[in-house]
Amino acid sequence: MAGAFWTIQAHLAGLSLAAFASLAVIDSLPAQELDVARVFDERNIEPMRELYQQGDYERVAEISRMFIERGQPSPEWWIFRLQACHELGRVDDLVKASEEAMQKHPKELPVLITCHEVLSAWGRKDEAAKVLQQINTVAKGKPASQRTARDTVALGRAALAAGADPQKVIQQFLDPAKKKDAKLKDTYLTLGELALAKSDFARAANEFREGLKHHDADPDLRYGLAKAFQSSDRKRSMELVEQILESNPHHPGAHLLKAEHHINAEEYDEARLALEPAIEVNPQHPEAWGLRAVLSILQDNKPKDAEDAHREGLKLWAQNPAVDIIIGRSLSRGYRFREAAEHLRTALKLDASSLPAKLYLCQALFRLGNEEEAWKLAKEVRDADGYNVQAYNIGLLEAEMKGFKVRETPDFVLKLPEKDDAVYGDRALALLKDAKEVLCAKYGLTLDHPVLVEFFPSQQDFAIRTFGNLGGQGILGACFGSVVTMNSPQGLASNRSNWEGTLWHEFCHVVTLTVTHNRMPRWLSEGISVHEEAKKDPSWGMRMTATYRRMTLDEETLTPMSKMSRAFLSPKSSEHVMFAYYESSQAVDWLLKTYGEKKFQALLKDLAEGRRINEALARNCAPVEKLDEEFAKHMRDLAEAFAPKGDWEKPERAEVDPRSEAAVAEYLRENPDNLWALEQRTRRLIAGEKWTEALDLAKRLIELAPENVGNNSGYDFAAKAYRGLKQPEGEAAMLREWAKRDGSADPAFLRLVELDAEAQNWNGVRENVQKLLSIQPFLKQPYEQMARASEATGHPEDAVWALQKLMFLGPDHPVEVNFALARLLREKDAPASKRHLLDALAEAPRFRDGHKLLLELQSTKPAEKPSTVTPSAP
């Protein structure tokens, strides 16, 4: 038995299977040699595990088969054999090995659960059910005290497969397994996979991370963590995928996840390359062929090839729902919701109980605006699985939305909370109607169905409705073609942005996605929407800023036009996301100015017909290599033209300590045009109320960087300095310069309303109130000033509108507001006038002017048909 102590690891490089022929058949050996065989197992199981984790599935399958045939006693050889055959897609071998394993090791729970799981994975339901029955029999005859930690985890997995309550499984099996062996990988894998199945990605990440503390290079734990991060942190997910592939270049799951990432980033050639290793391992890999079908649809526009790939994916199991699930999920991420829904319905025909298919279909239907069916599907998932986080959250959202106000017109269905509807619902609907008239005409679209627009008061509700999960912080709105979702301006997530500009932006997506049949790249869709914002209101658009200047001149940050969607789908930070919006809008501006409206419309037509963006650009504009080069030059020219007289150098802290006022002042004396030093010095002067000196430096900042706006800009500093000097005209002039360049400058608009009211510049008040309400419609002060300004300029109906909004929001002086409404309504709506007057008198019973007006109303003969004033937004 000299050869029995060879180790697999030591002979991997040139080991032929024939080398093991010297091993005797273990069954025929005496007890002493059986002990030798066990020693052999002990020395070679771990090297075999390493071989498996390195992805050498072919060799693992063959070596484990030989050792099984020679009667090696360890049940691990059967687990290796089953897992390797599973990865290779050798279903017949897998079924045979399962039958033999159950006979050879009928009481080994880790072997039995492996048999059950690989059989289930290939649709062998009858055989898998028999294994589950056998596990149940073994469990009854094996007391808990005699079970190893692996046994306990195996029973937990079996209980989950049988439909047991997950919480009880954790309490009765998985937690005890942790206590028995805190380092056991199987426990963390099971807990992490369970959390993934429940859409609890945060908990899944925690479990996989905990497991990696004990098994820092384990590919299965890393793969689970990569899936947990797939939707929330693409960068981290891809890092984990690359780590897996470094140690196991054949890991099918990692290659599939990598391909999905590339598809989501519209990097279709890279996705195709990522699929090849998975298909080399298993030529009939179902999900790999499913993703090939996706590429045939999204990249090639070849439905016949997609059908062929779909058919190939079903070769090993014709009723496998996983193929249509992955196609539906990927198409949905590519905004092809109708096609996605078709595939997900097919998946449910193959397996009516598939909860993933129901959940993905639910999301696709939400994005198609078919909410009633989506709610029902979510309820079906909740009824079947009370622990599914996504389905649970959707249930909470459904209950919340039952209280929403619904406005319906032939073109729009507007849903929003009652408070939002009362405050800005009329403005939202008016803006949508305006957007339809302007944008549909411009892009040649005739809407044949209403567009669904929904506002959500909390970021959580917006995220669940929009993404299916929590997250999406900083995103103000989203569009899926005929459905728009928005963060309410009353919520913290609105970030004091211009909600009207955002709504115009999102409706532009409705138009462009519809005319291209949802076949346009992310960058072009976003670029057009930002471009159209600026066309509607120049202050809504995006301009070069100091930050964008720096990023434009950074070759690593500036993205070529041919790959611009990558900037949205794999951003390094929120700053990079905003720069992607800016860069894409500049690309659209440049294409229109360089090649004209006619060629730009032809570009969109080509996309609608299924051509890819770079092909369409080459057909209508120029080869993408030329476009990349010329657009990059255009962007650099824009950056260099931004504050060209200013010195943009920022000294190192070792050179100038920004905390030292003297050091900054000295640096500024030596570098009088340095923008960083000017900003630092001016801020200190403002804080020290040295208004005259601050004003001089603020004017210098404006001279050097006239287009730079926002907090800590020259305009902001100058306005503060003028205010400190008690020069309201100068302050107002600076604020107007700021406001006309920045549609989200609510501090500027709010202060302008105050200044114009003090100066009785009522037209200025009316104009700036409208600007302010497009950012913060829930503020009371603008409505107060609008009422005063409207009455002073002879617009009583606008004054009534403003006062009614103020009454809804809860005025600080309700008596005055009610009395003002009574006065304004007395001629056109005497009953309403009297109600407001009585409300005022109820609060202030000795209010003389109120009693006087009441006597006048009492003595006035009511009109036979009193008209009711129903003011709209001015």
LINGITA-V13884 format. One record per residue. N is the residue number from 1. PSI is psi in whole degrees, 0 to 359 (999 if undefined). Layout:
N,PSI
N,PSI
//
This chain:
1,34
2,327
3,355
4,342
5,6
6,147
7,145
8,315
9,319
10,338
11,17
12,318
13,313
14,24
15,124
16,151
17,333
18,339
19,339
20,3
21,338
22,347
23,134
24,160
25,122
26,324
27,334
28,3
29,151
30,171
31,321
32,319
33,335
34,323
35,321
36,320
37,322
38,322
39,319
40,314
41,315
42,324
43,340
44,347
45,315
46,315
47,323
48,322
49,320
50,320
51,319
52,316
53,340
54,354
55,16
56,66
57,325
58,311
59,322
60,317
61,317
62,317
63,316
64,325
65,315
66,318
67,327
68,315
69,330
70,3
71,22
72,133
73,338
74,133
75,346
76,329
77,326
78,322
79,317
80,316
81,315
82,315
83,321
84,317
85,324
86,312
87,326
88,351
89,25
90,81
91,318
92,316
93,322
94,316
95,316
96,315
97,324
98,315
99,316
100,322
101,319
102,328
103,320
104,321
105,66
106,348
107,7
108,102
109,318
110,323
111,314
112,317
113,328
114,317
115,312
116,315
117,320
118,325
119,318
120,323
121,338
122,20
123,14
124,72
125,319
126,313
127,320
128,323
129,322
130,321
131,319
132,321
133,319
134,320
135,318
136,318
137,316
138,318
139,320
140,329
141,4
142,101
143,155
144,327
145,336
146,358
147,138
148,172
149,322
150,321
151,316
152,318
153,318
154,319
155,323
156,317
157,322
158,319
159,319
160,319
161,330
162,358
163,20
164,159
165,123
166,322
167,320
168,324
169,317
170,314
171,319
172,336
173,307
174,318
175,315
176,325
177,321
178,321
179,324
180,321
181,98
182,346
183,359
184,120
185,320
186,323
187,313
188,322
189,315
190,314
191,319
192,316
193,325
194,316
195,320
196,318
197,335
198,7
199,23
200,79
201,329
202,314
203,321
204,314
205,319
206,317
207,314
208,322
209,319
210,319
211,323
212,341
213,329
214,337
215,74
216,340
217,13
218,124
219,327
220,318
221,320
222,321
223,317
224,318
225,321
226,320
227,325
228,328
229,359
230,317
231,339
232,332
233,82
234,322
235,312
236,320
237,315
238,325
239,316
240,320
241,315
242,323
243,319
244,313
245,339
246,319
247,335
248,86
249,356
250,10
251,107
252,317
253,319
254,319
255,321
256,318
257,320
258,317
259,319
260,319
261,315
262,321
263,317
264,331
265,9
266,29
267,76
268,325
269,318
270,323
271,319
272,318
273,323
274,333
275,335
276,314
277,325
278,321
279,333
280,321
281,313
282,100
283,343
284,33
285,118
286,310
287,327
288,317
289,330
290,317
291,331
292,323
293,320
294,316
295,324
296,330
297,307
298,322
299,314
300,339
301,45
302,88
303,326
304,318
305,323
306,318
307,318
308,317
309,319
310,316
311,321
312,322
313,339
314,6
315,317
316,342
317,101
318,338
319,20
320,113
321,343
322,328
323,310
324,331
325,313
326,327
327,312
328,317
329,316
330,321
331,325
332,319
333,335
334,14
335,19
336,69
337,323
338,314
339,322
340,314
341,322
342,315
343,322
344,327
345,323
346,319
347,320
348,333
349,324
350,326
351,95
352,345
353,5
354,109
355,321
356,318
357,319
358,320
359,317
360,323
361,321
362,313
363,319
364,320
365,323
366,317
367,346
368,355
369,6
370,73
371,323
372,313
373,324
374,316
375,317
376,317
377,319
378,322
379,320
380,320
381,316
382,318
383,324
384,333
385,95
386,355
387,3
388,118
389,316
390,312
391,322
392,314
393,322
394,324
395,318
396,320
397,319
398,316
399,319
400,318
401,347
402,338
403,4
404,150
405,139
406,125
407,129
408,133
409,173
410,335
411,342
412,146
413,111
414,121
415,130
416,159
417,153
418,320
419,316
420,317
421,317
422,328
423,313
424,9
425,319
426,320
427,318
428,315
429,320
430,319
431,320
432,319
433,318
434,315
435,320
436,313
437,317
438,307
439,322
440,320
441,319
442,321
443,9
444,38
445,133
446,113
447,125
448,8
449,156
450,146
451,131
452,124
453,125
454,135
455,139
456,134
457,342
458,151
459,324
460,312
461,318
462,315
463,318
464,315
465,325
466,313
467,346
468,346
469,167
470,155
471,199
472,24
473,138
474,347
475,126
476,329
477,166
478,153
479,140
480,14
481,287
482,12
483,131
484,132
485,142
486,145
487,130
488,142
489,349
490,347
491,159
492,332
493,343
494,336
495,30
496,37
497,168
498,102
499,331
500,318
501,320
502,319
503,319
504,316
505,312
506,323
507,330
508,322
509,318
510,313
511,308
512,323
513,323
514,315
515,336
516,7
517,39
518,33
519,26
520,149
521,159
522,316
523,320
524,320
525,313
526,320
527,318
528,318
529,317
530,320
531,317
532,332
533,313
534,328
535,321
536,314
537,113
538,331
539,346
540,336
541,181
542,137
543,164
544,135
545,174
546,320
547,314
548,327
549,312
550,317
551,327
552,320
553,356
554,113
555,331
556,332
557,319
558,123
559,133
560,149
561,325
562,345
563,27
564,334
565,333
566,328
567,331
568,324
569,346
570,56
571,151
572,332
573,173
574,329
575,320
576,328
577,312
578,323
579,326
580,319
581,314
582,312
583,319
584,323
585,323
586,326
587,317
588,314
589,314
590,317
591,317
592,316
593,325
594,319
595,350
596,161
597,320
598,314
599,328
600,318
601,324
602,326
603,313
604,323
605,319
606,320
607,318
608,329
609,357
610,2
611,148
612,159
613,315
614,325
615,317
616,321
617,317
618,322
619,323
620,342
621,282
622,164
623,144
624,331
625,318
626,318
627,316
628,313
629,313
630,324
631,321
632,319
633,319
634,316
635,318
636,321
637,318
638,316
639,317
640,337
641,353
642,114
643,57
644,337
645,345
646,152
647,113
648,1
649,133
650,114
651,153
652,154
653,326
654,332
655,316
656,119
657,113
658,344
659,345
660,114
661,320
662,319
663,318
664,316
665,318
666,317
667,322
668,323
669,322
670,336
671,74
672,344
673,9
674,118
675,322
676,313
677,322
678,316
679,315
680,315
681,319
682,320
683,318
684,321
685,321
686,315
687,327
688,6
689,35
690,76
691,317
692,313
693,320
694,319
695,318
696,316
697,324
698,319
699,326
700,320
701,316
702,320
703,319
704,326
705,70
706,337
707,359
708,120
709,177
710,182
711,141
712,19
713,173
714,321
715,317
716,312
717,317
718,319
719,317
720,322
721,316
722,323
723,319
724,328
725,1
726,50
727,81
728,328
729,317
730,318
731,313
732,321
733,318
734,319
735,324
736,322
737,320
738,311
739,324
740,344
741,348
742,105
743,354
744,19
745,67
746,326
747,322
748,315
749,317
750,316
751,325
752,321
753,316
754,313
755,317
756,326
757,319
758,324
759,1
760,34
761,78
762,326
763,322
764,321
765,311
766,318
767,314
768,334
769,317
770,319
771,318
772,321
773,340
774,355
775,308
776,81
777,354
778,5
779,144
780,320
781,317
782,323
783,322
784,312
785,327
786,320
787,315
788,313
789,321
790,320
791,322
792,332
793,10
794,35
795,70
796,325
797,325
798,324
799,318
800,315
801,312
802,318
803,325
804,321
805,319
806,320
807,321
808,320
809,345
810,85
811,155
812,335
813,75
814,329
815,314
816,319
817,316
818,319
819,318
820,318
821,321
822,316
823,314
824,333
825,354
826,326
827,323
828,340
829,78
830,318
831,316
832,320
833,315
834,322
835,314
836,322
837,318
838,324
839,320
840,317
841,330
842,327
843,326
844,80
845,343
846,19
847,103
848,315
849,329
850,316
851,321
852,316
853,324
854,317
855,319
856,318
857,322
858,327
859,348
860,128
861,125
862,144
863,150
864,321
865,81
866,134
867,149
868,131
869,121
870,81
871,150
872,175
873,130
874,999
//
